[in-house]
Amino acid sequence: MARSQNSFIKKQKEKKRMKKKEEKQEKKEQRKEQSKGGSLDAMIAYVDDYGNILDSPPEEPKKDKKKEKEEDSRNKE
């Protein structure tokens, strides 16, 4: 009697494990379908000079022509 009961309990445990595994797989597939997408562009953040976080790259400051000429002349010397 004990032997048949043990095999019955083992079968029940196996059924539970299989059911749990199937549910886990279904949840995984649902999350995959509903994901927003993990593209690299969506994950990148930029920080400006003031420490603010931005989605797009900050604009580079425009240089004056006079300053550029001064820097060029200093580099030549």
Secondary structure, 3 states (H helix, E strand, C coil): CHHHHHHHHHHHHHHHHHHHHHHHHHHHHHHHHHCCCCCHHHHCCEECCCCCEECCCCCCCCCCHHHHHHHHHHHHC
